[in-house]
Amino acid sequence: MNEERDLPRLIEIGAFLRQLRETAGLSQDQLAARCDLTKSNISNIENGKKDFNFSTFLEYAKGLGKQPKDLLNQNFIFSKKW
């Protein structure tokens, strides 16, 4: 991971995923119980502390009861241009 480049992206995506979870009325514990992720893993993703792979992304979507494309249907504005 290129931390200088990737950290702002991870923070923004994590905040968006947290917003989706909270909008669904789920705690991190409840989301973890719905998918194959730990509460710690969810917390690290939502706080931008952990880069994650595609299978983790799919599990997060499953836990929210959404299609993966719904988690990407967002205009992300990263602090640095790519």
PDB file of N, CA, C and O in Angstrom:
ATOM      1  N   MET A   1       0.846  -1.172   0.000  1.00  0.00           N
ATOM      2  CA  MET A   1       0.000   0.000   0.000  1.00  0.00           C
ATOM      3  C   MET A   1       0.891   1.236   0.000  1.00  0.00           C
ATOM      4  O   MET A   1       1.845   1.337   0.772  1.00  0.00           O
ATOM      5  N   ASN A   2       0.569   2.140  -0.855  1.00  0.00           N
ATOM      6  CA  ASN A   2       1.231   3.438  -0.876  1.00  0.00           C
ATOM      7  C   ASN A   2       0.449   4.329   0.092  1.00  0.00           C
ATOM      8  O   ASN A   2      -0.569   4.913  -0.280  1.00  0.00           O
ATOM      9  N   GLU A   3       0.924   4.429   1.321  1.00  0.00           N
ATOM     10  CA  GLU A   3       0.156   5.083   2.375  1.00  0.00           C
ATOM     11  C   GLU A   3      -0.178   6.536   2.059  1.00  0.00           C
ATOM     12  O   GLU A   3      -1.293   6.984   2.326  1.00  0.00           O
ATOM     13  N   GLU A   4       0.758   7.264   1.502  1.00  0.00           N
ATOM     14  CA  GLU A   4       0.504   8.668   1.175  1.00  0.00           C
ATOM     15  C   GLU A   4      -0.630   8.795   0.165  1.00  0.00           C
ATOM     16  O   GLU A   4      -1.447   9.712   0.256  1.00  0.00           O
ATOM     17  N   ARG A   5      -0.681   7.886  -0.787  1.00  0.00           N
ATOM     18  CA  ARG A   5      -1.715   7.921  -1.815  1.00  0.00           C
ATOM     19  C   ARG A   5      -3.011   7.279  -1.335  1.00  0.00           C
ATOM     20  O   ARG A   5      -4.092   7.808  -1.592  1.00  0.00           O
ATOM     21  N   ASP A   6      -2.916   6.147  -0.643  1.00  0.00           N
ATOM     22  CA  ASP A   6      -4.092   5.335  -0.357  1.00  0.00           C
ATOM     23  C   ASP A   6      -4.856   5.728   0.908  1.00  0.00           C
ATOM     24  O   ASP A   6      -6.065   5.508   0.977  1.00  0.00           O
ATOM     25  N   LEU A   7      -4.193   6.299   1.901  1.00  0.00           N
ATOM     26  CA  LEU A   7      -4.854   6.590   3.164  1.00  0.00           C
ATOM     27  C   LEU A   7      -6.076   7.494   3.002  1.00  0.00           C
ATOM     28  O   LEU A   7      -7.121   7.173   3.569  1.00  0.00           O
ATOM     29  N   PRO A   8      -6.010   8.599   2.266  1.00  0.00           N
ATOM     30  CA  PRO A   8      -7.218   9.422   2.088  1.00  0.00           C
ATOM     31  C   PRO A   8      -8.347   8.644   1.415  1.00  0.00           C
ATOM     32  O   PRO A   8      -9.516   8.844   1.742  1.00  0.00           O
ATOM     33  N   ARG A   9      -8.010   7.769   0.488  1.00  0.00           N
ATOM     34  CA  ARG A   9      -9.029   6.957  -0.191  1.00  0.00           C
ATOM     35  C   ARG A   9      -9.688   5.999   0.790  1.00  0.00           C
ATOM     36  O   ARG A   9     -10.910   5.853   0.803  1.00  0.00           O
ATOM     37  N   LEU A  10      -8.870   5.345   1.614  1.00  0.00           N
ATOM     38  CA  LEU A  10      -9.403   4.389   2.586  1.00  0.00           C
ATOM     39  C   LEU A  10     -10.283   5.087   3.616  1.00  0.00           C
ATOM     40  O   LEU A  10     -11.309   4.544   4.023  1.00  0.00           O
ATOM     41  N   ILE A  11      -9.892   6.274   4.034  1.00  0.00           N
ATOM     42  CA  ILE A  11     -10.691   7.027   4.999  1.00  0.00           C
ATOM     43  C   ILE A  11     -12.042   7.400   4.397  1.00  0.00           C
ATOM     44  O   ILE A  11     -13.075   7.261   5.052  1.00  0.00           O
ATOM     45  N   GLU A  12     -12.036   7.867   3.169  1.00  0.00           N
ATOM     46  CA  GLU A  12     -13.296   8.270   2.526  1.00  0.00           C
ATOM     47  C   GLU A  12     -14.203   7.076   2.283  1.00  0.00           C
ATOM     48  O   GLU A  12     -15.402   7.148   2.555  1.00  0.00           O
ATOM     49  N   ILE A  13     -13.663   5.998   1.782  1.00  0.00           N
ATOM     50  CA  ILE A  13     -14.478   4.799   1.536  1.00  0.00           C
ATOM     51  C   ILE A  13     -14.996   4.241   2.858  1.00  0.00           C
ATOM     52  O   ILE A  13     -16.154   3.832   2.952  1.00  0.00           O
ATOM     53  N   GLY A  14     -14.143   4.224   3.873  1.00  0.00           N
ATOM     54  CA  GLY A  14     -14.569   3.731   5.180  1.00  0.00           C
ATOM     55  C   GLY A  14     -15.714   4.545   5.765  1.00  0.00           C
ATOM     56  O   GLY A  14     -16.655   3.985   6.327  1.00  0.00           O
ATOM     57  N   ALA A  15     -15.636   5.858   5.635  1.00  0.00           N
ATOM     58  CA  ALA A  15     -16.698   6.732   6.145  1.00  0.00           C
ATOM     59  C   ALA A  15     -18.003   6.467   5.401  1.00  0.00           C
ATOM     60  O   ALA A  15     -19.077   6.474   6.002  1.00  0.00           O
ATOM     61  N   PHE A  16     -17.910   6.237   4.100  1.00  0.00           N
ATOM     62  CA  PHE A  16     -19.099   5.932   3.302  1.00  0.00           C
ATOM     63  C   PHE A  16     -19.705   4.601   3.734  1.00  0.00           C
ATOM     64  O   PHE A  16     -20.924   4.488   3.863  1.00  0.00           O
ATOM     65  N   LEU A  17     -18.861   3.590   3.959  1.00  0.00           N
ATOM     66  CA  LEU A  17     -19.368   2.285   4.399  1.00  0.00           C
ATOM     67  C   LEU A  17     -20.008   2.399   5.785  1.00  0.00           C
ATOM     68  O   LEU A  17     -21.041   1.780   6.039  1.00  0.00           O
ATOM     69  N   ARG A  18     -19.408   3.181   6.679  1.00  0.00           N
ATOM     70  CA  ARG A  18     -20.002   3.404   8.000  1.00  0.00           C
ATOM     71  C   ARG A  18     -21.381   4.039   7.856  1.00  0.00           C
ATOM     72  O   ARG A  18     -22.332   3.634   8.524  1.00  0.00           O
ATOM     73  N   GLN A  19     -21.481   5.036   6.979  1.00  0.00           N
ATOM     74  CA  GLN A  19     -22.764   5.712   6.761  1.00  0.00           C
ATOM     75  C   GLN A  19     -23.818   4.717   6.283  1.00  0.00           C
ATOM     76  O   GLN A  19     -24.957   4.753   6.747  1.00  0.00           O
ATOM     77  N   LEU A  20     -23.449   3.831   5.362  1.00  0.00           N
ATOM     78  CA  LEU A  20     -24.392   2.819   4.884  1.00  0.00           C
ATOM     79  C   LEU A  20     -24.834   1.897   6.018  1.00  0.00           C
ATOM     80  O   LEU A  20     -26.013   1.561   6.131  1.00  0.00           O
ATOM     81  N   ARG A  21     -23.885   1.492   6.852  1.00  0.00           N
ATOM     82  CA  ARG A  21     -24.205   0.603   7.977  1.00  0.00           C
ATOM     83  C   ARG A  21     -25.138   1.299   8.955  1.00  0.00           C
ATOM     84  O   ARG A  21     -26.132   0.715   9.387  1.00  0.00           O
ATOM     85  N   GLU A  22     -24.829   2.526   9.304  1.00  0.00           N
ATOM     86  CA  GLU A  22     -25.654   3.257  10.252  1.00  0.00           C
ATOM     87  C   GLU A  22     -27.041   3.540   9.687  1.00  0.00           C
ATOM     88  O   GLU A  22     -28.031   3.481  10.416  1.00  0.00           O
ATOM     89  N   THR A  23     -27.120   3.847   8.392  1.00  0.00           N
ATOM     90  CA  THR A  23     -28.412   4.062   7.743  1.00  0.00           C
ATOM     91  C   THR A  23     -29.258   2.796   7.785  1.00  0.00           C
ATOM     92  O   THR A  23     -30.483   2.863   7.888  1.00  0.00           O
ATOM     93  N   ALA A  24     -28.600   1.640   7.705  1.00  0.00           N
ATOM     94  CA  ALA A  24     -29.303   0.360   7.790  1.00  0.00           C
ATOM     95  C   ALA A  24     -29.694   0.030   9.230  1.00  0.00           C
ATOM     96  O   ALA A  24     -30.374  -0.967   9.475  1.00  0.00           O
ATOM     97  N   GLY A  25     -29.266   0.867  10.185  1.00  0.00           N
ATOM     98  CA  GLY A  25     -29.613   0.656  11.580  1.00  0.00           C
ATOM     99  C   GLY A  25     -28.853  -0.482  12.233  1.00  0.00           C
ATOM    100  O   GLY A  25     -29.343  -1.111  13.171  1.00  0.00           O
ATOM    101  N   LEU A  26     -27.638  -0.747  11.727  1.00  0.00           N
ATOM    102  CA  LEU A  26     -26.846  -1.860  12.233  1.00  0.00           C
ATOM    103  C   LEU A  26     -25.650  -1.369  13.041  1.00  0.00           C
ATOM    104  O   LEU A  26     -24.998  -0.390  12.676  1.00  0.00           O
ATOM    105  N   SER A  27     -25.376  -2.054  14.130  1.00  0.00           N
ATOM    106  CA  SER A  27     -24.129  -1.819  14.851  1.00  0.00           C
ATOM    107  C   SER A  27     -23.036  -2.634  14.162  1.00  0.00           C
ATOM    108  O   SER A  27     -23.326  -3.471  13.307  1.00  0.00           O
ATOM    109  N   GLN A  28     -21.794  -2.390  14.533  1.00  0.00           N
ATOM    110  CA  GLN A  28     -20.704  -3.201  13.977  1.00  0.00           C
ATOM    111  C   GLN A  28     -20.862  -4.663  14.379  1.00  0.00           C
ATOM    112  O   GLN A  28     -20.565  -5.556  13.586  1.00  0.00           O
ATOM    113  N   ASP A  29     -21.324  -4.916  15.601  1.00  0.00           N
ATOM    114  CA  ASP A  29     -21.569  -6.294  16.048  1.00  0.00           C
ATOM    115  C   ASP A  29     -22.638  -6.970  15.191  1.00  0.00           C
ATOM    116  O   ASP A  29     -22.486  -8.125  14.793  1.00  0.00           O
ATOM    117  N   GLN A  30     -23.711  -6.248  14.915  1.00  0.00           N
ATOM    118  CA  GLN A  30     -24.796  -6.817  14.115  1.00  0.00           C
ATOM    119  C   GLN A  30     -24.335  -7.111  12.692  1.00  0.00           C
ATOM    120  O   GLN A  30     -24.673  -8.150  12.126  1.00  0.00           O
ATOM    121  N   LEU A  31     -23.562  -6.191  12.116  1.00  0.00           N
ATOM    122  CA  LEU A  31     -23.048  -6.427  10.772  1.00  0.00           C
ATOM    123  C   LEU A  31     -22.125  -7.637  10.761  1.00  0.00           C
ATOM    124  O   LEU A  31     -22.205  -8.468   9.856  1.00  0.00           O
ATOM    125  N   ALA A  32     -21.253  -7.745  11.753  1.00  0.00           N
ATOM    126  CA  ALA A  32     -20.333  -8.875  11.838  1.00  0.00           C
ATOM    127  C   ALA A  32     -21.094 -10.201  11.913  1.00  0.00           C
ATOM    128  O   ALA A  32     -20.671 -11.199  11.329  1.00  0.00           O
ATOM    129  N   ALA A  33     -22.208 -10.203  12.629  1.00  0.00           N
ATOM    130  CA  ALA A  33     -23.008 -11.426  12.755  1.00  0.00           C
ATOM    131  C   ALA A  33     -23.672 -11.830  11.451  1.00  0.00           C
ATOM    132  O   ALA A  33     -24.048 -12.990  11.282  1.00  0.00           O
ATOM    133  N   ARG A  34     -23.824 -10.889  10.526  1.00  0.00           N
ATOM    134  CA  ARG A  34     -24.478 -11.166   9.247  1.00  0.00           C
ATOM    135  C   ARG A  34     -23.505 -11.599   8.150  1.00  0.00           C
ATOM    136  O   ARG A  34     -23.926 -12.037   7.080  1.00  0.00           O
ATOM    137  N   CYS A  35     -22.219 -11.477   8.418  1.00  0.00           N
ATOM    138  CA  CYS A  35     -21.240 -11.814   7.385  1.00  0.00           C
ATOM    139  C   CYS A  35     -19.988 -12.405   8.025  1.00  0.00           C
ATOM    140  O   CYS A  35     -19.891 -12.510   9.248  1.00  0.00           O
ATOM    141  N   ASP A  36     -19.058 -12.778   7.203  1.00  0.00           N
ATOM    142  CA  ASP A  36     -17.834 -13.420   7.682  1.00  0.00           C
ATOM    143  C   ASP A  36     -16.734 -12.390   7.932  1.00  0.00           C
ATOM    144  O   ASP A  36     -15.640 -12.487   7.376  1.00  0.00           O
ATOM    145  N   LEU A  37     -17.040 -11.397   8.781  1.00  0.00           N
ATOM    146  CA  LEU A  37     -16.079 -10.375   9.186  1.00  0.00           C
ATOM    147  C   LEU A  37     -16.162 -10.218  10.693  1.00  0.00           C
ATOM    148  O   LEU A  37     -17.210 -10.464  11.289  1.00  0.00           O
ATOM    149  N   THR A  38     -15.072  -9.811  11.306  1.00  0.00           N
ATOM    150  CA  THR A  38     -15.095  -9.536  12.735  1.00  0.00           C
ATOM    151  C   THR A  38     -15.444  -8.071  12.966  1.00  0.00           C
ATOM    152  O   THR A  38     -15.308  -7.242  12.066  1.00  0.00           O
ATOM    153  N   LYS A  39     -15.895  -7.758  14.178  1.00  0.00           N
ATOM    154  CA  LYS A  39     -16.183  -6.371  14.528  1.00  0.00           C
ATOM    155  C   LYS A  39     -14.918  -5.529  14.390  1.00  0.00           C
ATOM    156  O   LYS A  39     -14.972  -4.391  13.923  1.00  0.00           O
ATOM    157  N   SER A  40     -13.790  -6.086  14.794  1.00  0.00           N
ATOM    158  CA  SER A  40     -12.510  -5.384  14.685  1.00  0.00           C
ATOM    159  C   SER A  40     -12.182  -5.058  13.231  1.00  0.00           C
ATOM    160  O   SER A  40     -11.735  -3.953  12.924  1.00  0.00           O
ATOM    161  N   ASN A  41     -12.405  -6.019  12.340  1.00  0.00           N
ATOM    162  CA  ASN A  41     -12.149  -5.814  10.917  1.00  0.00           C
ATOM    163  C   ASN A  41     -13.047  -4.704  10.378  1.00  0.00           C
ATOM    164  O   ASN A  41     -12.587  -3.837   9.634  1.00  0.00           O
ATOM    165  N   ILE A  42     -14.313  -4.728  10.748  1.00  0.00           N
ATOM    166  CA  ILE A  42     -15.259  -3.700  10.305  1.00  0.00           C
ATOM    167  C   ILE A  42     -14.824  -2.326  10.813  1.00  0.00           C
ATOM    168  O   ILE A  42     -14.833  -1.351  10.062  1.00  0.00           O
ATOM    169  N   SER A  43     -14.450  -2.255  12.070  1.00  0.00           N
ATOM    170  CA  SER A  43     -13.998  -0.990  12.656  1.00  0.00           C
ATOM    171  C   SER A  43     -12.775  -0.448  11.922  1.00  0.00           C
ATOM    172  O   SER A  43     -12.717   0.738  11.599  1.00  0.00           O
ATOM    173  N   ASN A  44     -11.811  -1.304  11.662  1.00  0.00           N
ATOM    174  CA  ASN A  44     -10.596  -0.872  10.959  1.00  0.00           C
ATOM    175  C   ASN A  44     -10.903  -0.380   9.550  1.00  0.00           C
ATOM    176  O   ASN A  44     -10.306   0.597   9.098  1.00  0.00           O
ATOM    177  N   ILE A  45     -11.815  -1.035   8.853  1.00  0.00           N
ATOM    178  CA  ILE A  45     -12.201  -0.611   7.504  1.00  0.00           C
ATOM    179  C   ILE A  45     -12.892   0.750   7.569  1.00  0.00           C
ATOM    180  O   ILE A  45     -12.554   1.661   6.813  1.00  0.00           O
ATOM    181  N   GLU A  46     -13.857   0.882   8.471  1.00  0.00           N
ATOM    182  CA  GLU A  46     -14.631   2.117   8.551  1.00  0.00           C
ATOM    183  C   GLU A  46     -13.797   3.310   9.009  1.00  0.00           C
ATOM    184  O   GLU A  46     -14.132   4.455   8.705  1.00  0.00           O
ATOM    185  N   ASN A  47     -12.734   3.055   9.724  1.00  0.00           N
ATOM    186  CA  ASN A  47     -11.859   4.135  10.183  1.00  0.00           C
ATOM    187  C   ASN A  47     -10.663   4.365   9.261  1.00  0.00           C
ATOM    188  O   ASN A  47      -9.782   5.162   9.581  1.00  0.00           O
ATOM    189  N   GLY A  48     -10.624   3.677   8.124  1.00  0.00           N
ATOM    190  CA  GLY A  48      -9.550   3.871   7.157  1.00  0.00           C
ATOM    191  C   GLY A  48      -8.221   3.326   7.615  1.00  0.00           C
ATOM    192  O   GLY A  48      -7.181   3.718   7.086  1.00  0.00           O
ATOM    193  N   LYS A  49      -8.226   2.428   8.590  1.00  0.00           N
ATOM    194  CA  LYS A  49      -6.985   1.880   9.132  1.00  0.00           C
ATOM    195  C   LYS A  49      -6.547   0.597   8.447  1.00  0.00           C
ATOM    196  O   LYS A  49      -5.443   0.108   8.686  1.00  0.00           O
ATOM    197  N   LYS A  50      -7.407   0.050   7.597  1.00  0.00           N
ATOM    198  CA  LYS A  50      -7.096  -1.228   6.983  1.00  0.00           C
ATOM    199  C   LYS A  50      -7.490  -1.223   5.514  1.00  0.00           C
ATOM    200  O   LYS A  50      -8.629  -0.921   5.159  1.00  0.00           O
ATOM    201  N   ASP A  51      -6.541  -1.558   4.686  1.00  0.00           N
ATOM    202  CA  ASP A  51      -6.865  -1.811   3.290  1.00  0.00           C
ATOM    203  C   ASP A  51      -7.548  -3.172   3.267  1.00  0.00           C
ATOM    204  O   ASP A  51      -7.256  -4.020   4.111  1.00  0.00           O
ATOM    205  N   PHE A  52      -8.428  -3.391   2.342  1.00  0.00           N
ATOM    206  CA  PHE A  52      -9.148  -4.657   2.328  1.00  0.00           C
ATOM    207  C   PHE A  52      -9.232  -5.198   0.920  1.00  0.00           C
ATOM    208  O   PHE A  52      -9.145  -4.454  -0.057  1.00  0.00           O
ATOM    209  N   ASN A  53      -9.404  -6.519   0.829  1.00  0.00           N
ATOM    210  CA  ASN A  53      -9.452  -7.156  -0.478  1.00  0.00           C
ATOM    211  C   ASN A  53     -10.898  -7.271  -0.966  1.00  0.00           C
ATOM    212  O   ASN A  53     -11.838  -6.919  -0.254  1.00  0.00           O
ATOM    213  N   PHE A  54     -11.049  -7.755  -2.155  1.00  0.00           N
ATOM    214  CA  PHE A  54     -12.364  -7.803  -2.786  1.00  0.00           C
ATOM    215  C   PHE A  54     -13.308  -8.748  -2.061  1.00  0.00           C
ATOM    216  O   PHE A  54     -14.498  -8.454  -1.943  1.00  0.00           O
ATOM    217  N   SER A  55     -12.806  -9.876  -1.575  1.00  0.00           N
ATOM    218  CA  SER A  55     -13.693 -10.816  -0.876  1.00  0.00           C
ATOM    219  C   SER A  55     -14.217 -10.187   0.415  1.00  0.00           C
ATOM    220  O   SER A  55     -15.357 -10.451   0.798  1.00  0.00           O
ATOM    221  N   THR A  56     -13.427  -9.374   1.087  1.00  0.00           N
ATOM    222  CA  THR A  56     -13.892  -8.660   2.278  1.00  0.00           C
ATOM    223  C   THR A  56     -14.974  -7.656   1.890  1.00  0.00           C
ATOM    224  O   THR A  56     -15.973  -7.510   2.594  1.00  0.00           O
ATOM    225  N   PHE A  57     -14.773  -6.974   0.783  1.00  0.00           N
ATOM    226  CA  PHE A  57     -15.762  -6.032   0.259  1.00  0.00           C
ATOM    227  C   PHE A  57     -17.089  -6.744  -0.016  1.00  0.00           C
ATOM    228  O   PHE A  57     -18.158  -6.218   0.294  1.00  0.00           O
ATOM    229  N   LEU A  58     -17.012  -7.949  -0.603  1.00  0.00           N
ATOM    230  CA  LEU A  58     -18.224  -8.723  -0.887  1.00  0.00           C
ATOM    231  C   LEU A  58     -18.934  -9.122   0.402  1.00  0.00           C
ATOM    232  O   LEU A  58     -20.163  -9.083   0.464  1.00  0.00           O
ATOM    233  N   GLU A  59     -18.189  -9.501   1.421  1.00  0.00           N
ATOM    234  CA  GLU A  59     -18.779  -9.861   2.705  1.00  0.00           C
ATOM    235  C   GLU A  59     -19.469  -8.658   3.340  1.00  0.00           C
ATOM    236  O   GLU A  59     -20.553  -8.792   3.908  1.00  0.00           O
ATOM    237  N   TYR A  60     -18.852  -7.495   3.248  1.00  0.00           N
ATOM    238  CA  TYR A  60     -19.449  -6.274   3.799  1.00  0.00           C
ATOM    239  C   TYR A  60     -20.788  -6.012   3.109  1.00  0.00           C
ATOM    240  O   TYR A  60     -21.782  -5.713   3.771  1.00  0.00           O
ATOM    241  N   ALA A  61     -20.813  -6.123   1.791  1.00  0.00           N
ATOM    242  CA  ALA A  61     -22.056  -5.921   1.037  1.00  0.00           C
ATOM    243  C   ALA A  61     -23.111  -6.940   1.472  1.00  0.00           C
ATOM    244  O   ALA A  61     -24.270  -6.585   1.689  1.00  0.00           O
ATOM    245  N   LYS A  62     -22.709  -8.198   1.599  1.00  0.00           N
ATOM    246  CA  LYS A  62     -23.637  -9.247   2.023  1.00  0.00           C
ATOM    247  C   LYS A  62     -24.232  -8.909   3.387  1.00  0.00           C
ATOM    248  O   LYS A  62     -25.438  -9.048   3.592  1.00  0.00           O
ATOM    249  N   GLY A  63     -23.394  -8.470   4.311  1.00  0.00           N
ATOM    250  CA  GLY A  63     -23.874  -8.126   5.644  1.00  0.00           C
ATOM    251  C   GLY A  63     -24.882  -6.991   5.640  1.00  0.00           C
ATOM    252  O   GLY A  63     -25.780  -6.949   6.481  1.00  0.00           O
ATOM    253  N   LEU A  64     -24.738  -6.079   4.706  1.00  0.00           N
ATOM    254  CA  LEU A  64     -25.685  -4.964   4.577  1.00  0.00           C
ATOM    255  C   LEU A  64     -26.925  -5.347   3.779  1.00  0.00           C
ATOM    256  O   LEU A  64     -27.895  -4.590   3.728  1.00  0.00           O
ATOM    257  N   GLY A  65     -26.894  -6.535   3.149  1.00  0.00           N
ATOM    258  CA  GLY A  65     -28.018  -6.944   2.306  1.00  0.00           C
ATOM    259  C   GLY A  65     -28.079  -6.166   1.010  1.00  0.00           C
ATOM    260  O   GLY A  65     -29.158  -5.928   0.466  1.00  0.00           O
ATOM    261  N   LYS A  66     -26.909  -5.769   0.516  1.00  0.00           N
ATOM    262  CA  LYS A  66     -26.832  -4.970  -0.706  1.00  0.00           C
ATOM    263  C   LYS A  66     -25.972  -5.668  -1.752  1.00  0.00           C
ATOM    264  O   LYS A  66     -25.172  -6.548  -1.435  1.00  0.00           O
ATOM    265  N   GLN A  67     -26.150  -5.265  -2.980  1.00  0.00           N
ATOM    266  CA  GLN A  67     -25.284  -5.720  -4.044  1.00  0.00           C
ATOM    267  C   GLN A  67     -23.978  -4.913  -3.986  1.00  0.00           C
ATOM    268  O   GLN A  67     -24.002  -3.732  -3.641  1.00  0.00           O
ATOM    269  N   PRO A  68     -22.856  -5.529  -4.316  1.00  0.00           N
ATOM    270  CA  PRO A  68     -21.581  -4.797  -4.280  1.00  0.00           C
ATOM    271  C   PRO A  68     -21.613  -3.500  -5.076  1.00  0.00           C
ATOM    272  O   PRO A  68     -21.014  -2.507  -4.664  1.00  0.00           O
ATOM    273  N   LYS A  69     -22.304  -3.495  -6.208  1.00  0.00           N
ATOM    274  CA  LYS A  69     -22.358  -2.272  -7.019  1.00  0.00           C
ATOM    275  C   LYS A  69     -23.006  -1.124  -6.264  1.00  0.00           C
ATOM    276  O   LYS A  69     -22.694   0.038  -6.523  1.00  0.00           O
ATOM    277  N   ASP A  70     -23.918  -1.437  -5.319  1.00  0.00           N
ATOM    278  CA  ASP A  70     -24.562  -0.388  -4.529  1.00  0.00           C
ATOM    279  C   ASP A  70     -23.573   0.309  -3.595  1.00  0.00           C
ATOM    280  O   ASP A  70     -23.757   1.476  -3.246  1.00  0.00           O
ATOM    281  N   LEU A  71     -22.531  -0.406  -3.195  1.00  0.00           N
ATOM    282  CA  LEU A  71     -21.519   0.174  -2.319  1.00  0.00           C
ATOM    283  C   LEU A  71     -20.539   1.042  -3.097  1.00  0.00           C
ATOM    284  O   LEU A  71     -19.785   1.816  -2.507  1.00  0.00           O
ATOM    285  N   LEU A  72     -20.550   0.916  -4.405  1.00  0.00           N
ATOM    286  CA  LEU A  72     -19.646   1.706  -5.245  1.00  0.00           C
ATOM    287  C   LEU A  72     -20.371   2.835  -5.969  1.00  0.00           C
ATOM    288  O   LEU A  72     -19.746   3.648  -6.649  1.00  0.00           O
ATOM    289  N   ASN A  73     -21.689   2.880  -5.819  1.00  0.00           N
ATOM    290  CA  ASN A  73     -22.486   3.886  -6.511  1.00  0.00           C
ATOM    291  C   ASN A  73     -22.423   5.203  -5.740  1.00  0.00           C
ATOM    292  O   ASN A  73     -23.413   5.680  -5.186  1.00  0.00           O
ATOM    293  N   GLN A  74     -21.230   5.762  -5.731  1.00  0.00           N
ATOM    294  CA  GLN A  74     -20.955   6.971  -4.962  1.00  0.00           C
ATOM    295  C   GLN A  74     -19.899   7.775  -5.707  1.00  0.00           C
ATOM    296  O   GLN A  74     -18.963   7.211  -6.273  1.00  0.00           O
ATOM    297  N   ASN A  75     -20.053   9.076  -5.703  1.00  0.00           N
ATOM    298  CA  ASN A  75     -19.032   9.939  -6.288  1.00  0.00           C
ATOM    299  C   ASN A  75     -18.016  10.272  -5.212  1.00  0.00           C
ATOM    300  O   ASN A  75     -18.192  11.228  -4.457  1.00  0.00           O
ATOM    301  N   PHE A  76     -16.962   9.490  -5.143  1.00  0.00           N
ATOM    302  CA  PHE A  76     -15.931   9.715  -4.146  1.00  0.00           C
ATOM    303  C   PHE A  76     -15.086  10.912  -4.555  1.00  0.00           C
ATOM    304  O   PHE A  76     -14.711  11.046  -5.720  1.00  0.00           O
ATOM    305  N   ILE A  77     -14.790  11.770  -3.609  1.00  0.00           N
ATOM    306  CA  ILE A  77     -13.946  12.929  -3.843  1.00  0.00           C
ATOM    307  C   ILE A  77     -12.721  12.761  -2.968  1.00  0.00           C
ATOM    308  O   ILE A  77     -12.733  13.121  -1.791  1.00  0.00           O
ATOM    309  N   PHE A  78     -11.683  12.222  -3.535  1.00  0.00           N
ATOM    310  CA  PHE A  78     -10.480  11.980  -2.788  1.00  0.00           C
ATOM    311  C   PHE A  78      -9.688  13.268  -2.646  1.00  0.00           C
ATOM    312  O   PHE A  78      -9.729  14.135  -3.520  1.00  0.00           O
ATOM    313  N   SER A  79      -8.966  13.386  -1.538  1.00  0.00           N
ATOM    314  CA  SER A  79      -8.251  14.634  -1.276  1.00  0.00           C
ATOM    315  C   SER A  79      -7.105  14.879  -2.252  1.00  0.00           C
ATOM    316  O   SER A  79      -6.670  16.017  -2.428  1.00  0.00           O
ATOM    317  N   LYS A  80      -6.615  13.813  -2.886  1.00  0.00           N
ATOM    318  CA  LYS A  80      -5.585  13.975  -3.912  1.00  0.00           C
ATOM    319  C   LYS A  80      -6.115  13.441  -5.232  1.00  0.00           C
ATOM    320  O   LYS A  80      -6.801  12.419  -5.262  1.00  0.00           O
ATOM    321  N   LYS A  81      -5.811  14.106  -6.290  1.00  0.00           N
ATOM    322  CA  LYS A  81      -6.235  13.620  -7.610  1.00  0.00           C
ATOM    323  C   LYS A  81      -5.380  12.449  -8.032  1.00  0.00           C
ATOM    324  O   LYS A  81      -4.197  12.375  -7.702  1.00  0.00           O
ATOM    325  N   TRP A  82      -5.992  11.529  -8.769  1.00  0.00           N
ATOM    326  CA  TRP A  82      -5.258  10.355  -9.259  1.00  0.00           C
ATOM    327  C   TRP A  82      -5.209  10.314 -10.724  1.00  0.00           C
ATOM    328  O   TRP A  82      -4.630   9.392 -11.298  1.00  0.00           O
TER     329      TRP A  82
END
